[in-house]
Amino acid sequence: MANIFTSSIGKKLIMSISGLFLIIFLLLHLTINFFSVIDSCTGNFGSPDGLFALGCEFMATPVVTIMVPVLAFGFIIHIIYACYLTYNNIQTRGGYSRYEVASKARTESWASKNMLVLGIIVLGFIALHLTHFWDEMQLREFMGQEAEDPYLLLTTTFGRWWMVVLYIVWFGALWFHLTHGFWSAFQTIGWSNRLWEKRLKVIGYIFATIIFLGFTTVAVNAFIEAM
């Protein structure tokens, strides 16, 4: 067991598993946020019976609340191992390089060479995002206070065009990060071969694009609702 935490392959495995866990959370998060777009199409935006409101209530359930620290722990582990693997490559190769995946497959994409930089950008915007939404909703409920109206938070945050632009920059960085991280995670845990490598790369691009377009649509829709 100790080798998992100390060996190079073990560190990459932990990095991949924690990354896949965060990918699942992204899908859940996007699904609930996209409910606000559906509410706009059905005329229920701002209604307590809207899908987005119901989705936010689901996120406040005890099961999800318990998962928050687990998610935070997984995210911290992902960051720590990303920094460590990048630093290790700098030391062993004599220069900046991305962390390697446990496979013979190689990639020279821009995203693969700048995973740490993209990760830092994503991390910075996550901190910004937490101050806009999480601390006004889940944190308040955890402290026994009344949460802010989720629709109001959307329109207040995205009611400013420059905030929408900043978030789109974040979504763009996330897109680049996911296009490499998605397939390399499966590659590291051994769910890839010569046949599936190209397929996983294509699936990764499709997944990253869905995430980018989905969150961008949510932000732009909230901006329109705030007008």
ABEGO torsion letter per residue (X at the ends): XAAAAABAAAAAAAAAAAAAAAAAAAAAAAAAAAAAAAAAAAGABGBAABAAAAAAAAAABAAAAAAAAAAAAAAAAAAAAAAAAAAAAAAAAGBBBBBBBBBABBBABAAAAAAAAAAAAAAAAAAAAAAAAAAABAAAAAAGBBBBBAAAAAAAAAABAAAAAAAAAAAAAAAAAAAAAAAAAAAAAGABBAAAAAAAAAAAAAAAAAAAAAAAAAAAAAAAAAX
